[in-house]
Amino acid sequence: MERAQEQAKDAAAAKDFHGIDDAAHKLKGILSYLAAKPAVNAAADLEKAGKNRQDDNLAHQVAFLEAHCLKVLEFISKFDK
């Protein structure tokens, strides 16, 4: 998941819309598998921005998705003890 997050962040910084779409799609799949609905929605919103080549609020969308991914990773880490 961390690699896809970095890909999304890098693609957004470069305004690489195909890269944004691709990374967000990967994250959406991973997060769907984990039933992390708020994070899935954030990934879907970023994916849509990539598909529609929308660069307004891109940094905010990436940060919002990263925050949700962090919550998921923190939750999962509780089971790794």
ABEGO torsion letter per residue (X at the ends): XAAAAAAAAAAAAAGBAAAAAAAAAAAAAAAAAAGBAAAAAAAAAAAAAAAAGBABGAAAAAAAAAAAAAAAAAAAAAAAX
